[in-house]
Every structure is written in C-alpha cells, then in structure tokens.
Amino acid sequence: MQTIFYIILIAYAYQIIRYKIGWSLIKPLEKKTYRPTVSVIVALRNEEKNINNLLEFLKNQNYNDKILEFILVNDHSSDNTLSLLHKSNIENLRIINLNDDEYGKKTAIMKAVNIANGEIILATDADCSFDINWVSSMISYFQNPDVHLVSGPVIYHKKNSFFQKIQCLEFVSLVASAAGSVGINNAIFCNGANMAYRKKSFLKLNDFNDSPSPSGDDVFLLHSIKSINNKSIVFAKEKNAIVTTDGQPSISSFINQRKRWASKSILYKDVASTYVSYLVFFTNLVFVFLSIMSFFSSNFFISFILFFVVKSIVDFLLLFPVLKFFNRTDLAKLIFPFELFYSFYIVIIACLSFYNSFEWKGRMYR
C-alpha cells in the first residue's frame, strides 16, 4: 500500500515541478503597439454594490474609445443594477437585457459575443478592479496571429483576517497551476474574471450548450481552443494585466463557491485537466489517510512526515515566485501550516461537489 502512496507523491511532485518550470518560461510581452477592436463583456446579476466601481474602471481604460466598447449584460437583476447602468454617461457602453426565457452567465456571454463589434473579446466580472492599461496589456498578445486565448492573472484584495489570507493563498495556488500549465503548452484551466479571446474562435469552438454546468464559460472554451492547438493559449504575466477581486466573506460562501468550481471537473473532456484533478484529489486523500493513521502506527507516521515534507517543498517552489509576482510574499509563511488544512479541505469539497447542490447568483443548482 505504501508503495502506491509514494508513486502518487512522486507523480504529484513531478507535476508541480513542471508547473514551476512552466511559470518561469512565461515572459512578459515587450512590443505592445497592437490595437484591434475590442469588446469588454461583463455578465451582471444583482451587482448594485459593484456597478459604479466597475463603470469607473472601464471608463478610465487607456485605450482608443473608437475601437473599444463595453457590453454589460443584465441577467434579470432584481436590485438597482439596471437603473444604475442607465445613469452611466459612458458613450461606448452597450446595455443588454436577457429575455424572459434566457438566464445564466454562459447565456449572457453568448448573447454579448454574438452582437459584439470587437475582433477581440475581453471578459471580466462585476466585482473586479484593474489597472488603466488592463485592456491594452491583455489584447497586445493577439498581435501574434497564432494566439487565440489569453489567460490573465487574478488575485484577491489584500485583507488582514486569517481566513482571507488562507483563502488568498489557496486561490494563488490555482492561478499558479493554471499559469504553469500554460507555460508548458498544456493548459488546464483559466479564470473568467480575466480572459481574452478572438471572437471568431469563440463562435467556432465554444461548446457551452453541450455542458450542463451553469458555469464553466472560461475553462470549457479553453479546452475547446486547446483541442485545436495547445500552443494558441498564452498567459499574461504582467502587472498591468492583473485583475483584483474579493474573496468570499464567510466560510459557508467559500465552500459554496468551491463546490461550484469542483462540480465542473467531472465534465472535463480534456485529458490533462482530468488527470490533474484526480492526481490532486488522490494526493490529498493519501495525505489525510496518513495523517490519521500516523496516530496508530510509527510506519505510517514516518510516511506522513515524508509526504508532508516533499509536498510542502514542491508546493513552496511553485507558490513563492507567483506570490512575488503579486507582491504577496507575506503569505509565504502560511504555506507550511496551510498544507495541513488544505488536504482535508480538498477531500471534503470534492465529496460535497458530487452530492450537494450549490447556490449561485440567487439560483440553486444541483
């Protein structure tokens, strides 16, 4: 049995080291004179507390207004989202309402892309903030005609509570894995809060309607594009491309969000993404098993210590340079204690995602 445990550990360490190498292979783009037409798309549902900030960030973008438009799609908001949108004085803003028989983020995105004037689609979320050069930084990669999708960096706002710090560290681990996988030309996922793609690629390759998941507008499109050309996806490793958003305010909302994210993994058609999902799950499952059994056997205790040391070291090697990129090296000291919590959390979330429903934007999904 322990031989199997060590095989899983070796496979995990190998995969994380590959992502660490992938991160180091990604270089910022130097030439940034490319200026195509761009449509920034945001799906909205009950975002009255965020809408004014979002509009301000969009309005301040350092990009020619004549070739830039903002398409904000209202998904049956029951608060003041729509009225606040109509008060905006942004000339290149287009407000779209979903019909009574239309709902959900994927539907909103599809509707927006179909009417978009931009050659390049840039997607984000209503609760995000970004630099004035965010648009120009993200779309500059499309000067290479072989690039069809750009995955952008996302980080949580810096907050002082321990829960927010742990949550941010876990989120950075996801960003690091996503970026590292792009660096080795085997992308596994991206974040819909910061991604860009060619309109023609979306219209040709998106398979939203084939997936029962209410979310996944990001990862399923990435997988479709990757299936055609795995080198057509890049990561924007630039400070100006960073999008900042809020972590979850409570443990219950955090678990609900992670259940939604995890529920998509069983629908993956991409072999690498499926492999990594199972590898991470079984690595953490073994870690949990060893941590419990170490109380009853010295042999298991030795295995547990070895597992903990090796896993912590390789995770640190991946996470530290990414934390440095985000100016969040203050979180590095939490990596080792985080390892103990993380394994139990992963196993619990994975189990819950198969059997429990989750709430998203005021709607319940199973």
Salt bridges, closest charged atoms under 4 A:
GLU47 OE2 - LYS361 NZ 2.48
GLU69 OE1 - ARG94 NH1 3.04
ASP75 OD2 - ARG363 NH1 2.85
GLU102 OE1 - LYS111 NZ 2.85
GLU119 OE2 - ARG198 NH1 3.53
ASP125 OD1 - LYS105 NZ 3.00
GLU170 OE1 - ARG258 NH2 2.61
ASP217 OD2 - LYS105 NZ 3.74
ASP218 OD1 - LYS264 NZ 3.92
GLU238 OE1 - LYS32 NZ 2.26
ASP246 OD1 - HIS157 NE2 3.91
ASP246 OD1 - LYS159 NZ 3.72
ASP270 OD2 - LYS226 NZ 3.00
ASP315 OD2 - LYS311 NZ 3.15
ASP330 OD1 - ARG328 NE 2.95
GLU339 OE1 - LYS311 NZ 2.78
